[in-house]
Amino acid sequence: MKFTDGYWLMRDGLRASFARQVADARVEEDRLTLYATPTPVTRRGGTLNQPLITVECFSPAEGVIGVRSTHHAGGVDHGPSFALAADPAHRPATRRDGTALELTSGGLTLRVDTAEPWALDFSAGGSPLVSTRRRGTGWVTTDDGRHFSVGGLSLGVGELVYGLGERFTPFTKNGQSVDIWQADGGTASEQAYKNVPFYLTNRGYGVFVNHPGAVSFEVGSETVGQVQFSVEGQSVEYLVIHGPTPKEILDRYTALTGRPALPPAWSFGLWLSTSFTTDYDEATVTRFVRGMAERDIPLSVFHFDCFWMRAYQWCDFTWDPDVFPDPEGMLRRLKDEQGLRVCVWINPYIAQKSALFEEARQAGYLVRRPDGGVWQWDMWQAGMALVDFTNPDARAWFAGKLRGLTAQGVDCFKTDFGERVPTDVVWHDGSDPERMHNYYTQLYNQTVFDVLTEARGEGDAVLFARSATAGGQQFPVHWGGDCESTFDAMAESLRGGLSLGLSGFGFWSHDIGGFEGTPSPAVFKRWAQFGLLSSHSRLHGSSSYRVPWDYDEEAVAVTRDFTRLKHRLMPYLFRAAQQAAEEGTPVMRAMLLEFPDDPGCHPLDRQYMLGGDLLVAPVFREDGTAEYYVPADTWTHLLTGARVEGPGWRRERFGYDSLPLLARPGSVVPFGATDDRPAYDWADGVTLRVHPGAEGTETVTRVPRPDGAPPAVFRTRRDGGTVTVRADGAPGPWHVVLAGPDGYAAPVTAEGDELVLPVTGA
């Protein structure tokens, strides 16, 4: 929210108070407490009739320092609150040096000089990092009695801001006003389905505003040299998270807010949907599934969208008997005869026509108005109400309905909606409605994820979720929401996904071909390439089907070839997935994550790294032209073996059988031996594509194994004119393909645990 009129004046109807001086301070073993005044105090009488701001400085984990500023502390916290995993063994240090006070956590230090004008200075390794100064700590009141707590941190020359959830506006957030408030606004506006009050910069730190409700960010858009954030209420808390690299920032942030769960291997294959408002029944589903098989397009998951249930009765969790008279038999046929997993669409709303509405109303499981009646409206479903997930009994009731579906054979749920949550309501546990608006999705998705974990076992649970907030990354996968079927929408979807990845989410998908409208064959084919080089891949639309033969025969070939390519890349992709679960590094990575020292990579939002070693630049033009940036050294086109020199920009045309897909210099990319499914023993018969690095470099490649078996480990070393590959734990034969100036050489099969090959052109 903007409070000022230019730099000097406040807007009409607003009064501001900002910290100017430290009046007193308390230094404890592990924290600092500062008492700041909004006007300088020069005599005793100046202590009367003016407020104090209490500023608590603490550290929940190494490399993280929190700041909580409070005006009046006597209010009641009705919740909800983000669940943060503080490290109980962490011991920050405090120090007093004359008038200067310091709090140190790992390599991060907060310093405040009580003799100087108000300033909180953060440094790392002795170098300045970020600071809070004028208008950085305080509050603003309005003529109608509202009270906003305000925080602010400096924004340096050349400093770029990223994250704040899945945002479809420009990738770097500088100059933007961003409201953290869940909304069902599509992918072409400033609204977002996944709002996360966390940002990171290209200067070695991130900031998490620990408030689950509305947070307003002014990213250099009010005071151009500051990121300002404000919340309604008497207190605001934020955490400064040191890296120094972007990966380390995400590691520390997700350690606090939750690591992404590791999705099952089968979920990485191709998902096919009935689409939304299309006509379908079991015959349609069977035609789609058989059509994919007849065209040799491997399919892993079939998804039933809304109309698997009867109209006006969403959600009653009951198959429409007119179109699916034998759901158990149909699911059995899809699973046993076709080898598919099954996903069904749900949401957290109960329409009045559903028999479950009255059941839930009488039991007190629906969100209520202040007068005690059930909150309802007609948008989306006639007379719909919301399940009150703050009520443990309501959560158990909702979970019980889902268990009936998992018992039928449903493997996963698409958890749609969860954004349109009213604030003129009363929650069962007394939660603050404003704070619950964003947080509702966390309770919703966790409830569903817990049911799947219980039914399918640890490691086999996966959602296809639309809404999320901080911590929602624990319940993957998330998809990008309702986009148009255009190249523009394809680009905005990627932009949103990269922004979400920089907000702690490890896995992300989108509707291949776009959701609204029908894509042209060109859009469908280019989107299929992009979608099958994403962490998760789903064909889905609104009013038209997304089976590739509805576009042209080339669309069939593109879908088939890139699905099979993804399956062969599974040993590489699943290792990237493990890194997401272990360290918080997303599978689809903004270029900044892998190349923080290359300023040319900092603003890039039309390309990404898939894992750490593959650069992907989707094609966004009808004529097949791609414009993309290549970082330093010699890269190799994974599909052609051609060498691509960096650093620099390139403009090239690609047929529908290709796109910029480049292997990083010095990388070893494992290819599995199977291309008809994503789940198999990736190490058995693996082929290593080796892109020789510099003299003396060694690359360690870990190929995951199924069922918790130890990974196969390959060590590749370049020495002069040879490359040596040593294997440890490979279950069967393995192969090496060496990249050279003339493309990829023929594969060589290892006779034992070591293979030595000459480097062509060394």
C-alpha positions, 0 to 999 in steps of 0.5 A, a space after each residue: 500500500 502506498 502511503 506517501 504523496 511524492 517523497 515529502 508528503 503523506 496522502 490525505 487522511 493518513 498519519 505516519 510514525 516511524 522510528 527515529 531514535 533508540 531510546 533504550 535497548 536490552 541485550 540478552 544472550 540470544 536476542 536484542 530488544 530495542 525501544 525506538 521513538 518516532 521523534 528525538 528525545 532531548 530532555 526528560 519531558 520529551 518521554 511523555 505523551 509519545 509512543 514507543 516502538 518495540 523492536 525485537 531482533 532474534 534468530 530462529 536458525 543459522 543465517 536467519 535474523 528476524 525483526 518484529 516491530 510492535 506498537 501496541 502489544 495488548 491485542 489478541 492473536 486469533 491466528 492462524 500463523 505460519 508453522 515455522 521450523 526453528 532450529 532448537 539447537 541454534 545459538 546466535 550471539 550478541 555483542 555490545 561495543 560501546 553504543 553499538 549492538 550486534 546480533 550474529 547468526 552464522 555469517 549474517 550480522 545485524 548491527 544497530 548504533 544506539 547513538 545514531 539515527 535509527 538504522 538496522 544494518 545487516 552485513 555478511 562477511 563484513 560487507 553491507 547486505 541490506 539496511 532499514 533506515 528512514 520510513 523503514 520501521 513504524 506504522 500508519 493510521 487512517 482517519 477512519 481508525 485503521 492501523 498499518 504496521 510498516 517495514 522496509 528494507 533498502 534496495 541497492 543500485 542494480 538490485 533485482 527482486 524476485 518471487 512473491 509467489 506465482 506472479 504473471 507480471 514482469 519477472 523482476 518485481 522492481 517498480 511493482 506494487 504486489 498484494 499478497 491476497 489469494 485471487 482467482 484471476 487467471 494468468 494475465 493480471 496482477 492477481 495470483 492463485 499462489 501468494 507467498 510473502 517471500 522475496 529474494 534478490 540478486 544481492 545474496 539475501 531473501 526476506 520472508 514477511 511472517 504474516 499469513 493474511 494480506 501483505 502489501 509490497 511496494 518494490 521500489 514503487 513508492 520509495 524507489 530505493 526501498 522494498 516496503 511492506 505493510 500489514 494491517 495491525 499493530 505488529 509486523 515481523 520479517 526474517 532476513 535470510 542470508 545465502 549468499 547464493 540464491 540456492 542457499 537462500 531457498 535452502 534456508 527458507 524451505 528449511 523454515 517453511 517446509 521442504 517439498 515432498 518428493 512426488 512418486 515417479 509415475 507422476 512425472 509421466 504424461 497426464 491426459 484430462 477429459 478437459 473441463 466443459 467438454 462432453 465425455 463418458 466412459 466411451 470418450 475416455 476409452 477412445 482417448 486412452 486407446 488413441 494414445 496407445 494406437 499412436 505410441 504416445 505413452 500415457 501415465 495418468 488419466 484425469 477426470 475433470 469436474 463433470 465426473 460428478 453431477 452438475 449443480 452438486 459439486 462436490 458430492 464425491 459421487 460419480 454421475 451414474 448417467 455417464 459413469 454407471 460402473 465407476 469401480 469397473 471403469 477404474 479397474 479397467 483403466 488401471 489393470 488393462 491400461 496401466 494408468 493412474 487415475 486423478 479426479 477433480 475436487 474443490 472445497 465447496 459444497 453446492 446446496 443441491 448436494 446431499 452433503 450440504 445439509 449433512 455438513 450444515 447440521 454438523 457445523 462443518 460449513 463456514 458461518 456468517 456472524 449471525 450464525 447462518 451458513 455463508 453462501 453465494 451463487 458464484 461457481 456453484 448454486 448456493 455453495 458453501 465452504 468446508 470449515 477446515 479449522 474444525 477438526 471434525 469437518 476435516 475428518 468428515 471431508 477426508 472420509 469422503 475422499 477415502 471412499 474414492 481412494 478405496 474405489 481406485 482413485 490415486 490422486 486429486 486435483 485440488 482446484 480453487 481455495 482462493 475465493 474465501 470470504 472475510 465476513 465470516 466466523 471460523 470454528 476455531 475463532 481464526 481472524 478472517 483476514 488472516 484465514 483468507 490466504 491460509 485456507 488453502 494450506 489447510 485444504 491441501 494438507 487435508 487432501 495430501 494426508 488422505 493420499 499419504 495414508 491411502 497410498 503410503 509415504 512417497 506415493 502421494 501427489 496433488 495437482 493443486 492450484 492455490 497455495 501460500 507459504 508452506 504450500 510447497 510441502 504438498 506438490 504438485 502445483 499447476 499454473 491455473 487458467 491461461 489462454 491458448 496463445 503464445 503470450 499466455 504460454 510465456 506468462 505461464 512460464 514467468 509465473 512458474 519461475 517466480 513460484 520456483 523462486 518462492 520455495 516451490 519445487 514442482 510446477 506444471 501448466 495446461 499444455 496448449 492453454 486452458 481457455 479457447 483452442 490452441 492453433 496447431 503451432 501453439 499446441 506443438 510448442 506448448 507440448 515441447 515446453 510442457 514435456 520439459 517441465 517437472 510435470 506434464 498435463 494435457 488439459 483444456 476448457 471447452 475443447 479436448 487436448 488429444 494431439 490428433 485433434 490438431 494435426 499429425 505432427 502434433 502427435 509426433 511431437 507429443 510422442 517424441 517428447 514424452 519418450 524423451 522425458 521418460 529417458 531423462 527420468 534418471 536425471 529428472 528424478 535426481 533433480 526432484 530429490 534435490 528439490 525435496 532435500 534442499 528446496 532447489 526447484 526442478 525448473 530453475 530460473 537462470 539466476 539460480 544456476 548462474 548468480 555471477 552472470 548478470 546476463 542471466 538475472 532478468 531472464 524469464 523466457 528460458 530456464 534450467 531443467 535441473 542443474 545441467 539442461 538449458 531449455 528455451 521454449 519457442 514462443 513464435 509462429 515462425 519457430 524463431 527462438 531468442 535465448 541467452 547462452 552463458 559462458 563456455 561451450 554448450 551442446 545441443 542435447 538433440 543434435 549434438 551441435 556445439 553452441 558457444 557462449 556467452 551471448 544471445 542467439 536467434 535461431 529457427 527450429 522445426 517442431 522436432 526441436 528447440 533450444 535444449 542445451 547441456 551444460 559444459 562439463 555435465 554428465 546427463 544420464 539417459 535411461 534405457 526405457 522410454 515407454 514409462 517414467 518408473 523403471 530401474 533408471 540405473 539399469 542400462 543407463 547411458 551417460 552423455 558426457 560433455 567433457 569439462 576442463 582439465 582435471 575436473 571431476 563430475 559425480 553423477 548419482 542415478 537414483 534407484 527404485 524402492 529406496 535402493 542406493 543410487 548408482 554413482 558415476 565419477 567422470 574425470 577429464 585428464 588431458 586427452 582422455 575421459 575416465 568414467 568409474 561406476 559404483 553400484 550400477 546394476 547392469 550394463 552401462 554406456 557412455 556417449 561422448 560429446 565432441 566438435 562433430 556431435 555425439 559419438 557412438 555409444 560405448 558399452 563398459 565391460 566392467 566398472 571403468 571406461 576410458 575414452 579419448 576426447 575428440 579434438 583434445 
